[in-house]
Amino acid sequence: MLKKQFLYLIIFLLVPTVVLGAVLIISTKDVSDDNPVDQFMVGNAFYLKGDYESALVHFERAAELDPDYEAALNNLAFCYNRLGRFEDAAGALARLAEIDPKNPSYHYDLGVNIMLSIQQDNKGTIEEVEAALESFRQAESLNPGFEHAKENINFTEDLARQYYGQQ
């Protein structure tokens, strides 16, 4: 019990300290427009404040400067998702899945954002449904029992059958 309380105390003190440290570093250091790590750090500070539009600008810049910067692309996808830009989130996640094809989370999140994009405009194509289905299947194959992947596979297969029935 004492270990658990100690762990909570460390987390309670450590997380705010790390965040404060990052903010202080950012605020006292000149931030380079051409340094992807600087842009990523500034994006994180805005994200933590809930300013997703400003965070997005910096994550986009970091990804532009370093197209393989996984952390920046991941946070970029989170921002797009928070802002309801699911198609853009899917684009960032597709890039992440190219960079690290063995990460089931990238595939799963890609499928989710494709489906959210379809739901958002109610104009999904069978190709989009199949892309989401493939993403969910990839996540399940990389990590059998991946949370909710099976449910999403079943749902997406039903949706694909509906699309094929309409054609």
VEXDREN-765510 format. One line per 10 residues: number of its first residue (from 1); their letters; for each residue x, y negated, z of C-alpha. Coordinates in pm, 1 decimal, decimal comma, always signed. Layout:
BEGIN
NUM = a = X:Y:Z; ... $
//
This chain:
BEGIN
1 = mlkkqflyli = +0,0:+0,0:+0,0; +283,3:-237,0:+88,2; +452,5:-167,1:-247,0; +130,2:-253,0:-429,8; +95,6:-582,1:-239,8; +459,8:-661,1:-310,3; +405,0:-593,3:-680,3; +102,1:-824,5:-686,4; +302,3:-1093,2:-508,4; +583,7:-1065,0:-760,6 $
11 = ifllvptvvl = +339,2:-1083,2:-1052,6; +156,1:-1373,8:-890,1; +479,7:-1567,5:-848,0; +674,4:-1449,0:-1151,3; +423,6:-1512,7:-1429,9; +358,5:-1879,4:-1342,8; +731,8:-1931,2:-1289,6; +815,0:-1791,4:-1634,4; +543,1:-2002,3:-1796,8; +656,2:-2313,6:-1611,0 $
21 = gavliistkd = +1016,3:-2241,6:-1705,2; +924,0:-2209,3:-2072,4; +730,0:-2536,3:-2060,0; +1021,3:-2713,6:-1891,4; +1269,2:-2577,4:-2142,6; +1046,8:-2688,9:-2427,4; +988,6:-3031,4:-2276,9; +1356,4:-3102,1:-2201,3; +1508,9:-2958,3:-2516,4; +1481,8:-3101,3:-2862,2 $
31 = vsddnpvdqf = +1257,0:-2872,4:-3060,4; +1380,7:-2795,7:-3407,5; +1129,6:-2784,4:-3689,9; +1361,6:-2537,0:-3860,7; +1407,3:-2291,1:-3574,8; +1146,1:-2012,1:-3567,5; +1210,5:-1936,7:-3199,1; +1152,7:-2301,8:-3104,9; +832,2:-2306,4:-3306,6; +720,9:-1981,5:-3145,1 $
41 = mvgnafylkg = +785,4:-2116,0:-2794,5; +593,5:-2436,5:-2862,0; +310,3:-2230,5:-3009,5; +301,0:-2020,4:-2692,8; +279,0:-2331,6:-2474,8; -17,3:-2461,1:-2675,2; -178,9:-2117,0:-2676,1; -155,5:-2093,6:-2297,3; -327,5:-2432,2:-2273,3; -608,1:-2304,2:-2496,9 $
51 = dyesalvhfe = -516,1:-2540,8:-2781,2; -534,4:-2277,7:-3055,3; -528,1:-2523,1:-3345,7; -195,7:-2671,6:-3229,7; -58,6:-2326,7:-3146,4; -154,0:-2211,3:-3493,8; +56,1:-2483,2:-3657,5; +365,9:-2368,6:-3471,7; +309,1:-1996,0:-3518,1; +252,8:-2052,8:-3890,5 $
61 = raaeldpdye = +578,7:-2249,4:-3906,6; +768,0:-1977,4:-3718,2; +632,1:-1711,8:-3956,6; +714,8:-1930,2:-4255,8; +1074,2:-1967,6:-4134,9; +1106,2:-1596,5:-4052,9; +847,9:-1380,4:-4235,7; +953,5:-1075,1:-4029,8; +913,5:-1243,4:-3689,2; +674,3:-992,1:-3531,7 $
71 = aalnnlafcy = +594,2:-1187,2:-3217,1; +508,4:-1499,3:-3417,7; +292,0:-1301,9:-3660,9; +118,8:-1123,7:-3375,0; +39,4:-1450,3:-3197,6; -62,5:-1601,2:-3528,9; -315,8:-1320,9:-3570,4; -443,7:-1383,8:-3215,9; -490,8:-1754,7:-3294,8; -669,7:-1686,5:-3621,0 $
81 = nrlgrfedaa = -893,0:-1440,2:-3439,6; -970,9:-1688,3:-3159,6; -1062,7:-1947,5:-3421,1; -1291,2:-1705,7:-3608,8; -1059,0:-1688,3:-3909,4; -1075,5:-1310,0:-3933,6; -959,1:-1281,9:-4292,9; -645,7:-1481,0:-4207,7; -594,1:-1266,2:-3896,1; -619,3:-957,3:-4117,0 $
91 = galarlaeid = -352,3:-1103,1:-4346,3; -110,4:-1153,0:-4056,9; -187,1:-803,6:-3926,8; -134,8:-649,8:-4271,1; +211,1:-807,8:-4273,9; +277,6:-668,9:-3925,0; +170,7:-322,1:-4041,8; +421,8:-352,9:-4328,3; +699,5:-454,3:-4089,5; +623,0:-183,2:-3832,5 $
101 = pknpsyhydl = +406,5:+82,6:-3998,4; +430,4:+311,3:-3695,0; +255,8:+66,8:-3459,1; -103,3:+190,8:-3419,4; -218,1:-138,4:-3264,9; -137,3:-331,7:-3581,5; -342,6:-91,2:-3792,1; -631,6:-83,8:-3547,6; -642,4:-464,2:-3512,0; -621,6:-496,6:-3890,2 $
111 = gvnimlsiqq = -928,0:-273,9:-3927,0; -1116,1:-469,7:-3662,1; -1041,0:-803,1:-3829,3; -1140,5:-673,2:-4171,9; -1472,5:-560,7:-4023,6; -1519,7:-893,5:-3842,3; -1454,9:-1074,4:-4170,6; -1716,4:-859,3:-4344,9; -1964,3:-923,1:-4064,7; -1890,4:-1296,2:-4063,2 $
121 = dnkgtieeve = -1992,1:-1363,8:-4421,4; -2209,4:-1055,6:-4475,5; -2049,8:-1012,7:-4818,3; -1799,3:-733,4:-4768,4; -1697,4:-521,0:-5062,2; -1659,8:-145,3:-5063,2; -1284,8:-202,7:-5105,1; -1276,9:-401,6:-4780,5; -1474,5:-133,4:-4599,4; -1234,3:+131,0:-4729,6 $
131 = aalesfrqae = -933,8:-80,4:-4623,8; -1076,3:-107,6:-4271,2; -1145,6:+265,4:-4266,0; -789,7:+340,6:-4376,7; -654,0:+112,5:-4104,0; -859,1:+288,5:-3834,9; -753,5:+629,7:-3967,2; -388,8:+521,5:-3966,5; -417,2:+404,8:-3604,7; -578,5:+735,4:-3506,7 $
141 = slnpgfehak = -313,4:+941,5:-3688,4; -29,0:+748,7:-3524,1; -184,8:+776,7:-3179,9; -450,1:+1048,6:-3157,3; -717,8:+940,2:-2914,8; -640,0:+571,1:-2974,3; -905,5:+378,3:-2786,1; -1216,5:+321,0:-2996,0; -1047,7:+429,1:-3320,1; -1273,4:+734,3:-3360,6 $
151 = eninftedla = -1585,2:+526,1:-3294,2; -1476,9:+271,5:-3552,5; -1393,2:+545,0:-3802,6; -1743,4:+690,4:-3765,1; -1908,7:+349,3:-3788,7; -1702,4:+250,0:-4093,6; -1766,6:+583,2:-4267,9; -2141,3:+525,1:-4219,5; -2103,6:+175,4:-4361,7; -1909,8:+312,1:-4661,1 $
161 = rqyygqq = -2188,9:+563,6:-4726,7; -2438,3:+277,1:-4722,6; -2228,2:+82,8:-4972,5; -2195,3:+384,0:-5204,0; -2571,3:+442,1:-5179,1; -2636,6:+85,2:-5299,1; -2421,4:+117,8:-5608,1 $
//
